[in-house]
Amino acid sequence: MSSPVAAQAVTAEPEPPGAARPSDPDERHRLTAWGGLAALSLDAMASVAYGPESIVLVLAAAGAYGLGFTLPVTAAIAVLLAVLVASYRQVIAAFPDGGGSYAVAKAHLGRRTALTAAASLVIDYVLNVAVSVTAGVAALTSAVPGLYDDRVWLCLGVLALVTAVNLRGIAESARWFMAPTAVFVLSILAIIVAGLFRDAPASTEAAAGHASALAGNATTVGALLLLKAFAAGCSALTGVEAVANAVPSFRTPGVKRAQHTEVALGALLGVMLIGLAVLIGRFHLQPVEGVTVLAQLADASLGHGAGFYLVQFATVVLLGLAANTSFGGLPVLLHLLARDNHLPHVFALRADRQVHRHGVLFLAAVSAVLLAGSGGDVNRLVPLFAIGVFVGFTVCQVGMVRHWWLQRPAHWHAKAALNGFGALLTGIAALVVTGTRFTEGAWGICLALPLLVLLFEAIHRSYARIGEHLELGHVPGPLTPQRSLVLVLVPVTAITRLTRDALSAALSLGDEVLAVTVVHDPAEAEALRRDWELWQPGVPLVEIPDGHRRLGPPIAAFVNDLAADGEHTYDRLTVLIPEVEPVRFWQRALQNRRGAVIDRALRRHTDAVVCRLRMRM
């Protein structure tokens, strides 16, 4: 539970859009525009590896005639991408504290809608980690089949690597991932440029000997098929919202840097998607089993040589590291939810290097469970992917329409129309993706969304009750000096310097002090009693017999007996637990943990005030 000061502090007004932060020694741990592109765009960039392929696989059901619609469908997705980039650029300016669709919905659509948007983003971020890691490992095991049986451990190893880098700070992760991002983007651009100058494929060796996934000749393409292809290809748009969610992670001026990153991300993603779609039509590519469309394009444009393997290697690395987008966006979102009392306040804390450590560890733990549960199989996770983010997209677009309606700046009609059109497109995509994948696991997302919202509201109600009990927001009455009789108990096992310091502190805290020891071995108890009489500290030693070699429960029972004793009326019972605080992290493994055992028993079974006196070695 946070303190009243902390609880009031989290309700402070956000800084105005574009405002410069005061001098901040941690500014170097924040992101530049290029660093933001490396740290927050990996999800969107990596989707180039499976977005176009998703379109082709759906259209292949209509044969070669259906593949002719690859470019129009991709162009429609590019239009939606432009709408989303323009919208999120405005979201960044209007909501510089981050949060994306959650912040927009909270301001304009009500608390429950905001929590729905937040729940959808939480689900999407977690699934993005699992899908990215499993897809990267799948690409690796395709190249090295001998590793296939170890794919779960490989997934967990990649996850551990990305988590460790992010625990050092988001700026640190950007430096680590900038080179792989640059190599992948340059590789895709090289494929596009080289392919545009070719009249025929340089090589078809990658697809040779693989069965075609193309259906028989067809002459018609229905609207439903086009909608399914559009919805499938929209998986390439996941990650577009990550920059708007993580605006506080950018260096001053954070708004401008985040806007530049958003525009750069949209431009690069749009060029790559359109370019690859043009090459698919130019080379008349067909989907084949066991070989990705991107691999076929690299083969056709660069030949089956060093360039082909460089693209494959870059794809493996970037897919494996695309999980970093979630590590940049989700901890900030959890921070905002905690600030609004919808999650435990521990998620609002920042460690050194501006790291939301608890958010990072939470994301890693949940993702590890998903990876282990799926057996490292990407096909079990992909059907669930992108549903949550389209819910968030739609909520954000609708919220921005209301934002323009209320603010009414210059040209607000055009801006509202743009967001309304985006809401229509993303809403259709969300419905189509959910409907077509409902039996493949989307039902789980439909169930998880309301459950998460209910969890957020339950936590909020708990904090509200705590606030009422503490009278937050009310001026307390005058102070009333009180004289109370305080008994302090000090658990001891031997006579040491730690025992001396604990008894000295207890004498300054209470009116009466008792040293208590749990007796398991009569011989040891006799030795302690003899030494105590020789020492003569002026504090009585009380022996608590226990035949079951327990430690915490006997002391808790003794405290309850004292509280119920009518002969001794104490206003407060305090237990002061002395323990050693090691200097080195590894030395904690050498501790006997007696203090923690006693603390747990007292807090669970008594009303005593528990204090832990730590002596640093």
Backbone torsions as a table, in degrees:
resi	resn	phi	psi	omega
1	MET	NA	133.7	-179.3
2	SER	-79.4	161.3	177.0
3	SER	-74.5	161.0	178.3
4	PRO	-57.9	-38.4	179.5
5	VAL	-62.6	-44.4	179.7
6	ALA	-64.9	-39.8	-178.7
7	ALA	-64.6	-34.8	178.0
8	GLN	-77.3	-32.0	-176.7
9	ALA	-65.5	-32.9	-176.1
10	VAL	-71.9	-9.0	179.1
11	THR	-95.3	9.3	-178.5
12	ALA	-62.9	152.2	-178.9
13	GLU	-68.6	139.8	177.9
14	PRO	-69.3	157.6	177.1
15	GLU	-67.1	149.5	-179.7
16	PRO	-66.0	154.9	-178.1
17	PRO	-55.4	132.6	175.2
18	GLY	80.1	-1.4	-178.6
19	ALA	-67.4	141.3	179.2
20	ALA	-80.6	140.7	177.6
21	ARG	-75.8	153.8	173.5
22	PRO	-65.4	168.2	-179.5
23	SER	-52.7	124.6	-171.8
24	ASP	-129.8	115.8	-180.0
25	PRO	-64.5	-18.9	179.7
26	ASP	-92.1	10.3	-177.8
27	GLU	-59.8	-32.6	-179.5
28	ARG	-68.6	-15.6	177.5
29	HIS	-89.7	4.0	177.1
30	ARG	-97.8	175.4	-171.0
31	LEU	-93.8	142.8	163.5
32	THR	-85.5	177.0	179.0
33	ALA	-63.5	-44.1	179.5
34	TRP	-69.6	-37.6	176.3
35	GLY	-63.4	-38.3	176.4
36	GLY	-63.4	-37.0	178.6
37	LEU	-64.2	-36.9	180.0
38	ALA	-76.2	-39.0	-174.1
39	ALA	-82.1	-31.4	-170.5
40	LEU	-113.2	-2.4	-176.0
41	SER	-108.2	0.1	-174.1
42	LEU	-60.8	-37.3	178.0
43	ASP	-61.1	-50.4	-179.0
44	ALA	-65.4	-43.0	-179.4
45	MET	-63.7	-43.5	-178.3
46	ALA	-66.1	-24.8	-179.2
47	SER	-65.6	-16.3	174.7
48	VAL	-60.7	-27.1	-178.1
49	ALA	-73.7	-25.0	-178.1
50	TYR	-126.1	-12.3	178.6
51	GLY	-63.3	-57.7	178.2
52	PRO	-59.5	-36.4	179.2
53	GLU	-64.8	-36.6	177.9
54	SER	-61.8	-39.1	178.3
55	ILE	-64.8	-47.8	-177.0
56	VAL	-62.2	-41.9	-178.0
57	LEU	-63.9	-36.2	178.1
58	VAL	-71.3	-46.3	-177.6
59	LEU	-69.7	-21.3	-179.9
60	ALA	-63.6	-18.8	177.8
61	ALA	-65.0	-20.6	178.3
62	ALA	-101.4	14.5	176.5
63	GLY	74.5	-164.3	-178.6
64	ALA	-60.4	-33.1	178.8
65	TYR	-63.3	-39.8	179.3
66	GLY	-66.2	-35.9	179.8
67	LEU	-63.7	-20.6	177.5
68	GLY	-65.2	-15.2	179.7
69	PHE	-93.3	7.9	-179.5
70	THR	-60.7	-47.2	-178.7
71	LEU	-66.4	-45.8	177.1
72	PRO	-59.4	-41.4	178.9
73	VAL	-65.3	-42.2	178.7
74	THR	-64.7	-37.4	177.5
75	ALA	-62.9	-38.9	177.3
76	ALA	-63.8	-38.9	177.7
77	ILE	-66.5	-37.6	178.2
78	ALA	-65.2	-36.4	176.0
79	VAL	-63.2	-45.3	177.4
80	LEU	-61.9	-38.3	177.3
81	LEU	-60.3	-45.1	179.1
82	ALA	-61.9	-40.2	178.2
83	VAL	-63.1	-44.2	-178.9
84	LEU	-65.7	-41.9	179.4
85	VAL	-62.8	-45.6	178.2
86	ALA	-61.4	-41.0	-179.8
87	SER	-66.3	-48.1	-177.3
88	TYR	-70.2	-23.6	172.6
89	ARG	-63.6	-39.4	176.1
90	GLN	-72.0	-35.9	178.0
91	VAL	-61.6	-40.7	-179.9
92	ILE	-60.1	-42.0	-179.8
93	ALA	-70.8	-38.3	-176.2
94	ALA	-79.3	-26.3	-175.9
95	PHE	-132.4	74.8	-175.4
96	PRO	-70.6	-9.8	177.1
97	ASP	-82.8	3.4	179.1
98	GLY	81.9	-173.5	178.8
99	GLY	104.8	-18.0	175.1
100	GLY	53.6	-126.6	-175.5
101	SER	-62.5	-31.0	177.8
102	TYR	-64.1	-45.6	-179.4
103	ALA	-65.4	-41.4	179.8
104	VAL	-63.2	-48.4	-178.1
105	ALA	-65.4	-37.8	179.7
106	LYS	-62.0	-37.8	-177.6
107	ALA	-77.7	-32.0	-168.1
108	HIS	-126.9	-14.4	-174.1
109	LEU	-121.7	1.0	177.9
110	GLY	99.3	160.9	-173.1
111	ARG	-66.2	-43.0	-175.6
112	ARG	-67.7	-39.3	176.2
113	THR	-64.3	-39.4	177.6
114	ALA	-61.9	-41.3	179.3
115	LEU	-68.2	-32.7	175.0
116	THR	-63.5	-44.2	177.1
117	ALA	-62.0	-43.2	179.9
118	ALA	-63.4	-42.9	179.3
119	ALA	-62.2	-40.0	179.5
120	SER	-64.7	-38.4	179.4
121	LEU	-69.5	-39.4	178.1
122	VAL	-59.8	-46.2	179.7
123	ILE	-62.2	-44.2	-177.8
124	ASP	-65.3	-42.1	-179.7
125	TYR	-63.1	-42.3	179.5
126	VAL	-65.5	-44.3	179.4
127	LEU	-66.1	-33.8	178.3
128	ASN	-61.0	-41.3	178.1
129	VAL	-61.1	-49.0	-177.2
130	ALA	-64.1	-44.8	-178.1
131	VAL	-66.8	-43.6	-178.0
132	SER	-62.3	-46.2	-177.9
133	VAL	-66.1	-45.8	-179.0
134	THR	-67.0	-35.2	178.3
135	ALA	-67.2	-40.4	177.9
136	GLY	-64.7	-42.7	178.6
137	VAL	-67.9	-35.1	177.4
138	ALA	-63.5	-39.9	176.9
139	ALA	-64.6	-36.8	179.1
140	LEU	-68.6	-44.5	-178.9
141	THR	-70.5	-21.6	174.0
142	SER	-68.0	-35.8	179.1
143	ALA	-81.1	-32.7	-179.6
144	VAL	-125.3	83.4	-174.8
145	PRO	-57.8	-24.1	-178.9
146	GLY	-64.2	-17.5	-179.8
147	LEU	-90.1	-0.5	-171.3
148	TYR	-59.6	-41.2	-176.5
149	ASP	-70.0	-17.2	-179.1
150	ASP	-103.0	20.2	-171.6
151	ARG	-65.9	-32.6	179.4
152	VAL	-64.7	-45.2	179.2
153	TRP	-66.7	-34.8	176.0
154	LEU	-64.2	-41.9	178.0
155	CYS	-60.3	-46.8	-179.2
156	LEU	-66.2	-33.7	177.3
157	GLY	-66.5	-43.8	177.3
158	VAL	-62.7	-42.8	178.8
159	LEU	-61.1	-42.4	179.1
160	ALA	-62.9	-38.7	179.4
161	LEU	-64.2	-48.7	-178.7
162	VAL	-64.3	-38.9	178.5
163	THR	-64.0	-44.3	-179.1
164	ALA	-62.2	-41.4	178.9
165	VAL	-64.3	-41.7	-178.3
166	ASN	-71.7	-25.4	175.5
167	LEU	-68.9	-15.1	175.7
168	ARG	-88.7	-3.8	177.1
169	GLY	119.2	148.5	-177.2
170	ILE	-68.8	-33.0	176.9
171	ALA	-65.7	-37.2	177.2
172	GLU	-64.4	-42.3	178.8
173	SER	-64.2	-35.3	178.6
174	ALA	-63.0	-40.9	179.2
175	ARG	-65.4	-37.3	179.8
176	TRP	-68.0	-37.1	-170.6
177	PHE	-100.2	0.4	-178.6
178	MET	-66.7	-43.0	-178.3
179	ALA	-64.5	-49.0	177.3
180	PRO	-59.9	-36.7	178.7
181	THR	-64.3	-45.2	-179.5
182	ALA	-63.4	-41.9	180.0
183	VAL	-62.7	-43.2	-179.0
184	PHE	-65.2	-47.7	-178.7
185	VAL	-61.6	-44.8	179.6
186	LEU	-64.5	-34.7	178.5
187	SER	-65.4	-44.3	179.3
188	ILE	-65.0	-42.7	178.7
189	LEU	-64.3	-35.5	177.1
190	ALA	-65.1	-39.8	176.7
191	ILE	-60.0	-45.0	-177.2
192	ILE	-66.0	-48.4	-177.9
193	VAL	-63.5	-46.8	-179.2
194	ALA	-64.6	-39.5	-179.3
195	GLY	-66.5	-33.9	-179.9
196	LEU	-68.2	-21.1	179.6
197	PHE	-95.9	6.4	179.5
198	ARG	-109.8	140.8	175.9
199	ASP	-90.6	-19.4	-179.1
200	ALA	-146.6	157.9	-180.0
201	PRO	-59.3	138.3	176.5
202	ALA	-70.3	-28.9	-179.4
203	SER	-159.7	148.5	173.2
204	THR	-126.5	21.5	-175.1
205	GLU	-64.7	-33.4	-176.7
206	ALA	-62.0	-37.7	-176.8
207	ALA	-92.4	-6.3	-176.3
208	ALA	-63.6	133.4	177.6
209	GLY	82.5	2.9	179.2
210	HIS	-104.3	140.6	-177.6
211	ALA	-70.7	139.5	179.2
212	SER	-75.9	143.1	177.3
213	ALA	-99.4	13.3	-177.3
214	LEU	-81.1	135.8	177.6
215	ALA	-75.1	172.7	178.3
216	GLY	-63.4	170.3	-178.0
217	ASN	-57.5	133.3	176.8
218	ALA	-134.4	153.4	-176.3
219	THR	-119.9	-2.7	179.5
220	THR	-132.9	147.8	176.5
221	VAL	-127.4	118.2	-177.0
222	GLY	-81.8	163.7	179.9
223	ALA	-63.1	-36.2	-179.5
224	LEU	-64.0	-40.3	178.6
225	LEU	-63.8	-41.8	178.2
226	LEU	-64.2	-39.2	177.5
227	LEU	-64.6	-40.7	178.4
228	LYS	-64.6	-40.2	178.1
229	ALA	-65.1	-41.4	178.2
230	PHE	-62.5	-46.2	-179.2
231	ALA	-64.7	-39.7	179.3
232	ALA	-65.3	-42.4	-179.5
233	GLY	-69.6	-22.3	179.8
234	CYS	-66.8	-9.8	173.8
235	SER	-61.6	-20.1	177.1
236	ALA	-70.9	-12.2	-177.3
237	LEU	-94.0	-4.7	177.8
238	THR	-64.6	137.0	-178.8
239	GLY	101.9	-12.1	-179.5
240	VAL	-63.8	-30.8	-175.9
241	GLU	-83.0	-8.7	-171.9
242	ALA	-62.9	-35.4	-178.5
243	VAL	-65.3	-43.6	179.7
244	ALA	-65.3	-28.8	179.8
245	ASN	-75.2	-22.5	-171.2
246	ALA	-118.2	30.0	-179.2
247	VAL	-56.0	-40.5	-179.9
248	PRO	-62.8	-12.7	-179.2
249	SER	-82.3	-6.1	-177.2
250	PHE	-91.4	153.9	176.0
251	ARG	-71.9	159.7	178.0
252	THR	-67.2	136.6	-7.2
253	PRO	-78.4	115.9	-172.5
254	GLY	-62.9	-36.8	-177.0
255	VAL	-64.9	-47.4	-177.9
256	LYS	-65.7	-41.4	179.7
257	ARG	-64.3	-41.8	179.6
258	ALA	-65.7	-39.7	178.4
259	GLN	-63.8	-43.0	177.7
260	HIS	-61.9	-40.1	178.1
261	THR	-63.9	-42.8	179.9
262	GLU	-61.9	-44.5	-179.7
263	VAL	-66.0	-43.4	179.1
264	ALA	-62.2	-40.9	178.2
265	LEU	-61.9	-48.0	179.9
266	GLY	-61.9	-41.7	-178.7
267	ALA	-65.3	-47.1	-179.5
268	LEU	-63.6	-45.0	-178.6
269	LEU	-64.1	-42.8	179.7
270	GLY	-62.8	-44.4	179.6
271	VAL	-62.3	-43.3	-177.8
272	MET	-67.2	-42.7	-179.2
273	LEU	-64.8	-48.3	-179.9
274	ILE	-64.5	-43.0	-179.2
275	GLY	-61.4	-43.8	179.5
276	LEU	-68.1	-36.0	177.8
277	ALA	-64.3	-39.5	177.5
278	VAL	-62.1	-42.3	-178.9
279	LEU	-68.6	-33.6	178.1
280	ILE	-60.3	-43.2	177.1
281	GLY	-72.1	-36.5	-176.8
282	ARG	-66.1	-39.8	-178.2
283	PHE	-96.7	2.4	179.4
284	HIS	52.8	47.8	-177.8
285	LEU	-68.8	143.5	175.4
286	GLN	-121.7	142.7	177.7
287	PRO	-68.5	135.8	177.7
288	VAL	-126.8	155.6	-178.3
289	GLU	-75.3	130.0	174.5
290	GLY	90.2	-4.5	179.8
291	VAL	-133.8	128.5	-178.2
292	THR	-74.3	157.1	176.0
293	VAL	-62.7	-38.6	179.5
294	LEU	-63.4	-37.9	177.3
295	ALA	-64.6	-40.6	177.9
296	GLN	-64.3	-39.1	179.3
297	LEU	-66.9	-41.2	177.2
298	ALA	-62.8	-39.2	177.9
299	ASP	-64.2	-43.0	-176.9
300	ALA	-71.9	-34.2	-176.2
301	SER	-88.9	-41.3	-172.4
302	LEU	-106.4	-9.5	-175.7
303	GLY	83.6	166.5	-175.8
304	HIS	-90.3	63.6	-179.0
305	GLY	-132.2	-144.3	-176.5
306	ALA	-62.3	-39.5	-179.7
307	GLY	-61.1	-40.0	179.3
308	PHE	-61.6	-46.8	-177.7
309	TYR	-72.1	-29.4	175.9
310	LEU	-64.7	-42.0	178.1
311	VAL	-63.1	-43.4	-179.8
312	GLN	-63.1	-42.9	179.6
313	PHE	-64.6	-45.0	179.4
314	ALA	-62.0	-36.7	179.1
315	THR	-66.5	-43.1	178.5
316	VAL	-59.6	-47.5	-177.5
317	VAL	-64.4	-47.2	-175.5
318	LEU	-68.1	-38.5	177.0
319	LEU	-62.4	-39.9	179.6
320	GLY	-66.9	-31.9	-176.8
321	LEU	-97.0	-2.9	-179.1
322	ALA	-62.4	-17.6	176.5
323	ALA	-61.3	-17.8	-177.5
324	ASN	-62.2	-27.3	177.4
325	THR	-58.0	-43.0	179.1
326	SER	-65.6	-36.8	179.8
327	PHE	-68.9	-21.9	175.5
328	GLY	-84.9	-33.6	-173.7
329	GLY	-95.1	-44.3	-173.3
330	LEU	-65.1	-44.7	179.5
331	PRO	-58.1	-35.0	177.5
332	VAL	-68.1	-41.2	177.3
333	LEU	-62.7	-43.8	177.4
334	LEU	-63.0	-35.2	175.9
335	HIS	-60.1	-44.9	179.9
336	LEU	-66.9	-40.7	177.2
337	LEU	-62.3	-41.3	178.2
338	ALA	-66.9	-37.6	178.5
339	ARG	-62.6	-31.8	178.8
340	ASP	-92.4	12.8	176.1
341	ASN	66.9	27.7	176.1
342	HIS	-101.6	-7.7	174.9
343	LEU	-139.9	161.0	177.0
344	PRO	-53.8	140.2	-174.9
345	HIS	-62.4	-15.6	179.8
346	VAL	-62.1	-26.9	178.9
347	PHE	-72.9	-12.7	179.0
348	ALA	-88.6	-7.9	-178.1
349	LEU	-78.6	146.0	175.1
350	ARG	-116.9	136.2	176.0
351	ALA	-92.0	-167.4	175.3
352	ASP	-60.8	156.9	179.3
353	ARG	63.2	24.2	176.6
354	GLN	59.5	37.2	-178.1
355	VAL	-97.8	127.4	169.6
356	HIS	-83.7	80.1	-167.8
357	ARG	-59.9	-41.6	-177.0
358	HIS	-68.3	-34.1	175.6
359	GLY	-66.0	-40.9	178.8
360	VAL	-63.6	-46.0	-178.3
361	LEU	-68.2	-36.5	176.4
362	PHE	-61.7	-46.6	179.7
363	LEU	-61.6	-42.3	-179.8
364	ALA	-64.2	-42.1	-177.2
365	ALA	-66.3	-46.7	-179.4
366	VAL	-65.3	-40.0	179.4
367	SER	-65.1	-37.8	178.3
368	ALA	-62.7	-39.1	177.1
369	VAL	-63.3	-43.0	178.8
370	LEU	-63.7	-42.8	-179.5
371	LEU	-63.3	-44.2	179.6
372	ALA	-68.1	-39.8	-179.2
373	GLY	-67.9	-31.8	179.9
374	SER	-85.4	-6.0	-177.4
375	GLY	67.3	21.6	-179.0
376	GLY	71.0	18.9	-178.0
377	ASP	-96.3	111.6	-177.1
378	VAL	-64.6	-29.5	-177.7
379	ASN	-67.3	-21.1	176.7
380	ARG	-78.5	-19.9	-174.7
381	LEU	-103.0	-31.5	-175.8
382	VAL	-57.4	-41.7	179.7
383	PRO	-57.5	-22.3	-178.9
384	LEU	-90.8	-11.9	-170.8
385	PHE	-76.0	145.5	171.5
386	ALA	78.5	-8.2	178.9
387	ILE	-68.1	-47.8	-178.7
388	GLY	-61.5	-39.8	-175.7
389	VAL	-68.2	-31.2	179.1
390	PHE	-73.1	-30.5	171.8
391	VAL	-62.1	-45.1	178.1
392	GLY	-63.3	-42.3	176.7
393	PHE	-55.3	-49.6	-175.5
394	THR	-64.0	-45.7	178.6
395	VAL	-60.1	-42.5	-178.9
396	CYS	-63.6	-43.3	-179.3
397	GLN	-64.1	-44.5	179.1
398	VAL	-63.5	-41.4	178.1
399	GLY	-62.1	-38.3	179.0
400	MET	-69.7	-31.7	174.4
401	VAL	-60.6	-45.7	178.0
402	ARG	-66.2	-34.8	177.7
403	HIS	-59.0	-47.2	179.7
404	TRP	-67.0	-36.0	180.0
405	TRP	-63.5	-38.4	-178.6
406	LEU	-81.0	-38.7	-177.1
407	GLN	-81.1	-39.8	178.8
408	ARG	49.5	58.4	175.1
409	PRO	-77.6	-173.0	177.9
410	ALA	-63.2	137.9	178.4
411	HIS	61.5	30.7	-176.5
412	TRP	-68.1	-26.3	178.8
413	HIS	-61.4	-44.9	-179.0
414	ALA	-65.5	-40.6	-179.6
415	LYS	-66.2	-42.2	179.0
416	ALA	-66.2	-37.5	178.4
417	ALA	-64.8	-39.4	178.5
418	LEU	-62.0	-46.9	179.4
419	ASN	-68.0	-35.4	177.4
420	GLY	-64.7	-40.7	177.2
421	PHE	-64.6	-41.0	177.5
422	GLY	-63.6	-40.1	178.7
423	ALA	-62.7	-38.8	178.3
424	LEU	-63.1	-46.9	-178.0
425	LEU	-65.5	-48.2	-177.8
426	THR	-69.0	-32.6	176.5
427	GLY	-64.4	-43.3	177.0
428	ILE	-62.4	-44.0	179.9
429	ALA	-61.4	-42.0	179.8
430	ALA	-62.1	-43.3	179.7
431	LEU	-65.4	-43.5	-177.8
432	VAL	-66.6	-45.3	-179.4
433	VAL	-62.2	-44.5	-179.3
434	THR	-65.6	-43.7	-178.3
435	GLY	-65.6	-41.5	-176.4
436	THR	-77.4	-18.7	-176.8
437	ARG	-118.3	15.9	-175.2
438	PHE	-61.3	-45.6	-178.3
439	THR	-77.8	-10.2	-179.3
440	GLU	-93.8	9.5	178.7
441	GLY	125.1	-9.4	-179.9
442	ALA	-64.2	-22.9	177.9
443	TRP	-60.9	-31.9	178.3
444	GLY	-64.4	-38.0	177.6
445	ILE	-66.8	-42.5	179.3
446	CYS	-61.7	-28.8	177.5
447	LEU	-82.9	-39.1	-175.9
448	ALA	-69.1	-34.1	-178.4
449	LEU	-57.8	-56.6	-179.9
450	PRO	-65.4	-31.3	178.4
451	LEU	-65.1	-40.2	177.2
452	LEU	-64.4	-42.0	178.6
453	VAL	-60.9	-43.0	178.1
454	LEU	-63.1	-37.1	177.6
455	LEU	-64.6	-45.9	178.3
456	PHE	-57.3	-44.1	-177.5
457	GLU	-69.2	-36.3	177.7
458	ALA	-63.8	-41.9	177.5
459	ILE	-64.4	-40.4	179.6
460	HIS	-62.5	-42.2	178.6
461	ARG	-64.2	-37.8	178.8
462	SER	-63.3	-43.7	178.1
463	TYR	-65.9	-34.8	177.8
464	ALA	-63.7	-42.0	178.4
465	ARG	-64.5	-40.5	177.6
466	ILE	-62.7	-42.0	179.5
467	GLY	-62.9	-39.2	177.7
468	GLU	-65.6	-39.7	179.8
469	HIS	-65.4	-37.9	179.9
470	LEU	-85.3	-4.3	-178.8
471	GLU	58.7	45.0	176.1
472	LEU	-64.8	138.6	179.4
473	GLY	86.7	-2.2	179.1
474	HIS	-114.7	145.3	176.3
475	VAL	-78.6	119.8	-177.9
476	PRO	-69.7	161.3	178.8
477	GLY	-72.2	178.2	-179.2
478	PRO	-66.9	155.6	178.8
479	LEU	-70.4	140.8	178.6
480	THR	-124.0	106.2	179.8
481	PRO	-58.5	136.8	-178.1
482	GLN	-129.5	141.6	173.6
483	ARG	-107.2	119.0	-176.9
484	SER	-128.3	152.9	177.7
485	LEU	-94.9	117.6	-173.8
486	VAL	-114.7	128.4	173.9
487	LEU	-108.3	127.9	179.6
488	VAL	-112.9	124.8	175.7
489	LEU	-103.3	137.1	179.0
490	VAL	-123.8	108.6	175.6
491	PRO	-67.9	132.9	179.6
492	VAL	-133.5	153.6	174.3
493	THR	-126.8	-18.1	-180.0
494	ALA	-160.5	168.9	177.9
495	ILE	-96.1	110.6	-177.9
496	THR	-140.1	177.6	174.7
497	ARG	-62.1	-34.9	178.5
498	LEU	-63.9	-40.1	177.5
499	THR	-63.1	-43.3	179.2
500	ARG	-60.7	-47.1	-178.6
501	ASP	-64.9	-37.3	-180.0
502	ALA	-67.0	-43.4	179.5
503	LEU	-67.0	-36.0	177.5
504	SER	-64.4	-42.9	178.0
505	ALA	-65.7	-38.7	-178.9
506	ALA	-65.2	-37.4	179.7
507	LEU	-64.7	-28.3	177.9
508	SER	-83.3	-14.2	-177.2
509	LEU	-95.9	-33.0	-170.9
510	GLY	-129.0	169.7	177.5
511	ASP	-81.7	-33.8	177.5
512	GLU	-130.1	146.4	-179.3
513	VAL	-131.6	133.8	174.5
514	LEU	-126.7	134.2	169.9
515	ALA	-94.0	132.4	-177.6
516	VAL	-123.2	142.4	176.2
517	THR	-137.8	139.0	178.7
518	VAL	-89.2	125.9	-174.8
519	VAL	-96.0	116.9	173.4
520	HIS	-108.6	-37.2	-177.8
521	ASP	-120.2	116.8	-178.8
522	PRO	-56.8	-34.9	-178.8
523	ALA	-66.6	-43.0	178.2
524	GLU	-66.1	-38.0	178.6
525	ALA	-64.5	-39.9	178.6
526	GLU	-63.6	-42.1	179.4
527	ALA	-63.8	-42.7	179.7
528	LEU	-66.1	-39.5	179.6
529	ARG	-63.3	-41.6	179.9
530	ARG	-64.7	-45.1	179.2
531	ASP	-65.0	-34.9	-179.9
532	TRP	-65.6	-40.8	179.0
533	GLU	-67.1	-33.8	176.5
534	LEU	-70.8	-36.2	-178.4
535	TRP	-73.1	-42.6	179.8
536	GLN	53.7	65.8	-179.7
537	PRO	-76.2	-9.4	-177.5
538	GLY	84.7	11.7	179.9
539	VAL	-123.2	126.4	179.9
540	PRO	-64.0	145.4	175.7
541	LEU	-107.1	120.1	-179.4
542	VAL	-105.5	127.2	179.4
543	GLU	-98.1	130.0	179.9
544	ILE	-112.7	105.4	-178.2
545	PRO	-72.9	144.2	176.6
546	ASP	-152.9	124.2	-177.0
547	GLY	-92.3	3.1	-177.0
548	HIS	-110.7	11.0	178.3
549	ARG	56.7	37.9	174.4
550	ARG	-93.7	166.8	-178.9
551	LEU	-126.2	-55.8	-176.5
552	GLY	-70.9	-50.8	-177.0
553	PRO	-57.6	-42.2	179.0
554	PRO	-61.6	-38.8	179.1
555	ILE	-68.5	-40.5	177.9
556	ALA	-61.4	-42.6	178.9
557	ALA	-64.1	-38.9	178.4
558	PHE	-63.9	-41.2	178.5
559	VAL	-63.3	-42.5	178.9
560	ASN	-66.4	-35.6	177.2
561	ASP	-64.5	-40.6	178.0
562	LEU	-63.4	-41.3	-178.9
563	ALA	-65.9	-29.6	-177.9
564	ALA	-91.9	-5.5	-176.8
565	ASP	-74.8	118.0	-177.8
566	GLY	-72.0	-20.9	-178.3
567	GLU	-75.1	-28.3	-179.3
568	HIS	-119.9	108.0	179.9
569	THR	-102.2	107.7	178.3
570	TYR	-107.0	137.6	177.4
571	ASP	-74.3	-27.4	178.9
572	ARG	-152.2	136.8	173.8
573	LEU	-107.9	126.5	-179.5
574	THR	-123.1	136.1	175.8
575	VAL	-114.2	119.3	180.0
576	LEU	-102.8	111.8	-174.8
577	ILE	-99.9	112.4	177.5
578	PRO	-83.5	138.9	177.4
579	GLU	-155.4	161.5	-177.5
580	VAL	-91.7	137.2	175.7
581	GLU	-106.6	107.0	-177.9
582	PRO	-70.0	153.1	179.8
583	VAL	-79.0	-43.6	-176.9
584	ARG	-93.3	147.4	-179.7
585	PHE	-61.6	-42.8	-175.9
586	TRP	-67.2	-21.8	-178.6
587	GLN	-71.2	-14.9	178.1
588	ARG	-63.9	-26.8	178.1
589	ALA	-67.3	-17.4	-179.5
590	LEU	-87.3	-9.9	-177.3
591	GLN	-73.4	152.6	179.0
592	ASN	-88.0	-10.2	174.6
593	ARG	63.9	22.4	178.8
594	ARG	-61.7	-39.6	-179.1
595	GLY	-60.1	-42.5	-179.7
596	ALA	-66.4	-37.7	179.8
597	VAL	-64.6	-45.6	179.7
598	ILE	-65.8	-43.2	179.7
599	ASP	-57.8	-45.4	-177.9
600	ARG	-63.8	-43.0	-178.7
601	ALA	-66.8	-40.8	-178.7
602	LEU	-67.7	-42.9	-179.0
603	ARG	-68.8	-30.1	-177.6
604	ARG	-81.6	-32.6	-169.2
605	HIS	-120.2	-2.2	-178.4
606	THR	-135.4	170.9	174.4
607	ASP	-105.2	13.6	-177.3
608	ALA	-69.7	152.4	172.5
609	VAL	-80.8	126.9	-176.3
610	VAL	-109.1	123.9	175.8
611	CYS	-121.2	142.1	178.7
612	ARG	-118.4	115.4	-179.1
613	LEU	-94.8	112.4	-177.5
614	ARG	-102.9	127.8	175.3
615	MET	-103.2	117.1	-177.8
616	ARG	-76.3	131.0	-177.8
617	MET	-68.4	NA	NA
